[in-house]
Amino acid sequence: MTVTTTTHLNFRGQAREALETYASIFGGQVQAFTYGDAHNDADGAVADQLMWGGFDSPNGLRLMAFDVPPGRPFERGTDAVFVSVRGDDPEEITRCFEVLADGGHVRTPLGPAPWGSPLYGMLDDRFGITWVMDVQAAQG
């Protein structure tokens, strides 16, 4: 049996925009299924919002997302989940970090980390998602 994990992000009306943004950064094609596709929107208010969406990037990142319906309570919270991206290419990590930071808030600028990672940083993107990005520390 094989087991994988996929980060699943919840939004209130921004799931498609967020997934398209992330797919443009990391690569991949967004697959989307709306409430309208499921005929699960009696008044048409959320017909274009995502009941399910996601993508797999060529480098292995998998993200899923959906729009929490208006009748369902939704509180994003603070620091409940971080999306952690670790790579081996400092230029690629830097590129992704800079694009995600545009319109967001950098918590920790990219730089060397005390545990040996040559490049580490943390940010909240414009959708309110917290990203931790780093380059793998040398083993040994």
RODO-2510 file (C-alpha; in nm, 4 decimals, decimal comma):
residues 140
     n   res          X          Y          Z
     1     m     0,0000     0,0000     0,0000
     2     t     0,1210     0,3485    -0,0842
     3     v     0,0233     0,6492     0,1251
     4     t     0,0647     1,0121     0,0233
     5     t    -0,0326     1,3370     0,1849
     6     t    -0,1747     1,6413     0,0122
     7     t    -0,2102     1,9850     0,1658
     8     h    -0,5788     2,0836     0,1551
     9     l    -0,6488     2,4565     0,1898
    10     n    -0,9851     2,6122     0,2733
    11     f    -1,1014     2,9496     0,1439
    12     r    -1,4098     3,1664     0,1329
    13     g    -1,4497     3,2421    -0,2375
    14     q    -1,0777     3,2544    -0,3263
    15     a    -0,9924     2,8865    -0,3857
    16     r    -0,9693     2,9036    -0,7661
    17     e    -0,7610     3,2231    -0,7628
    18     a    -0,5282     3,0789    -0,4989
    19     l    -0,4809     2,7472    -0,6823
    20     e    -0,4173     2,9248    -1,0136
    21     t    -0,1605     3,1471    -0,8422
    22     y     0,0161     2,8517    -0,6784
    23     a     0,0104     2,6459    -1,0006
    24     s     0,1669     2,9399    -1,1869
    25     i     0,4469     2,9470    -0,9295
    26     f     0,5170     2,5747    -0,8882
    27     g     0,3881     2,4395    -1,2196
    28     g     0,0915     2,2159    -1,2854
    29     q    -0,2592     2,2346    -1,4242
    30     v    -0,5494     2,3186    -1,1933
    31     q    -0,8374     2,0712    -1,1957
    32     a    -1,1608     2,2228    -1,0653
    33     f    -1,5135     2,1076    -0,9825
    34     t    -1,7594     2,3805    -0,8840
    35     y    -2,0752     2,3784    -0,6754
    36     g    -2,2560     2,4531    -1,0024
    37     d    -2,0994     2,1457    -1,1657
    38     a    -2,2451     1,9401    -0,8802
    39     h    -2,5847     2,1146    -0,9038
    40     n    -2,5269     2,1930    -0,5365
    41     d    -2,6155     2,5629    -0,5412
    42     a    -2,9878     2,6271    -0,5158
    43     d    -2,9677     3,0082    -0,5321
    44     g    -2,6666     3,0452    -0,7639
    45     a    -2,4617     3,2358    -0,5057
    46     v    -2,1646     2,9986    -0,5123
    47     a    -2,2094     2,8241    -0,8495
    48     d    -1,8609     2,9268    -0,9676
    49     q    -1,6874     2,8561    -0,6370
    50     l    -1,4871     2,5375    -0,5919
    51     m    -1,6375     2,2328    -0,4307
    52     w    -1,3029     2,0692    -0,5056
    53     g    -0,9891     2,1829    -0,6818
    54     g    -0,6252     2,0894    -0,6938
    55     f    -0,3068     2,0364    -0,8900
    56     d     0,0088     1,8259    -0,8922
    57     s     0,3261     2,0116    -0,9869
    58     p     0,6014     1,8415    -1,1879
    59     n     0,8361     1,8716    -0,8863
    60     g     0,6002     1,6789    -0,6567
    61     l     0,4024     1,9520    -0,4766
    62     r     0,0343     1,8602    -0,4424
    63     l    -0,2297     2,1077    -0,3276
    64     m    -0,6063     2,0809    -0,2931
    65     a    -0,8529     2,3539    -0,2033
    66     f    -1,2191     2,4330    -0,1741
    67     d    -1,4463     2,7259    -0,0971
    68     v    -1,6285     2,6832     0,2322
    69     p    -1,9989     2,7456     0,1562
    70     p    -2,1549     3,0606     0,3074
    71     g    -2,3847     2,8639     0,5406
    72     r    -2,0955     2,6782     0,6996
    73     p    -1,8864     2,8391     0,9751
    74     f    -1,5313     2,9176     0,8705
    75     e    -1,2562     3,0710     1,0769
    76     r    -0,9130     3,0756     0,9200
    77     g    -0,7396     3,1009     1,2549
    78     t    -0,3792     3,1966     1,3042
    79     d    -0,0851     2,9617     1,2644
    80     a    -0,2985     2,6464     1,2573
    81     v    -0,1188     2,5131     0,9493
    82     f     0,1967     2,6053     0,7607
    83     v     0,2693     2,4857     0,4074
    84     s     0,6339     2,3817     0,4096
    85     v     0,8273     2,3678     0,0829
    86     r     1,1812     2,2310     0,0908
    87     g     1,3963     2,2145    -0,2180
    88     d     1,7551     2,1706    -0,3254
    89     d     1,7814     2,4694    -0,5613
    90     p     1,8334     2,8054    -0,3835
    91     e     1,7384     3,0014    -0,6964
    92     e     1,4063     2,8167    -0,7298
    93     i     1,3231     2,8572    -0,3594
    94     t     1,4085     3,2283    -0,3843
    95     r     1,1908     3,2721    -0,6952
    96     c     0,8912     3,0992    -0,5342
    97     f     0,9362     3,2914    -0,2078
    98     e     0,9476     3,6277    -0,3850
    99     v     0,6363     3,5589    -0,5929
   100     l     0,4408     3,4319    -0,2903
   101     a     0,5517     3,7354    -0,0862
   102     d     0,4104     3,9792    -0,3444
   103     g     0,1039     4,1298    -0,1772
   104     g     0,1685     3,9340     0,1413
   105     h     0,3764     3,9731     0,4556
   106     v     0,7274     3,8353     0,5084
   107     r     0,7645     3,6995     0,8607
   108     t     1,1255     3,5845     0,8231
   109     p     1,3314     3,7028     0,5244
   110     l     1,5227     3,4383     0,3315
   111     g     1,8622     3,3733     0,4827
   112     p     2,0784     3,1097     0,6506
   113     a     1,9171     2,9226     0,9412
   114     p     2,0879     2,8228     1,2681
   115     w     2,0199     2,4519     1,2032
   116     g     2,2297     2,4554     0,8872
   117     s     1,9836     2,5321     0,6108
   118     p     2,1594     2,7704     0,3724
   119     l     1,8281     2,9409     0,2938
   120     y     1,5143     2,9637     0,5101
   121     g     1,2209     3,2042     0,5207
   122     m     0,8576     3,2344     0,6246
   123     l     0,5756     3,4446     0,4807
   124     d     0,2002     3,4906     0,4741
   125     d     0,0797     3,5179     0,1145
   126     r    -0,1969     3,7499    -0,0051
   127     f    -0,4529     3,4757     0,0617
   128     g    -0,3488     3,4458     0,4277
   129     i    -0,1656     3,1136     0,3842
   130     t     0,1623     3,0784     0,5762
   131     w     0,4515     2,9307     0,3774
   132     v     0,7780     2,8025     0,5248
   133     m     1,0402     2,7664     0,2541
   134     d     1,3926     2,6372     0,2795
   135     v     1,6814     2,4643     0,1111
   136     q     1,7715     2,1268     0,2596
   137     a     2,0591     2,1471     0,5091
   138     a     2,3670     1,9454     0,4195
   139     q     2,3543     1,5983     0,5744
   140     g     2,6443     1,4560     0,7627
***
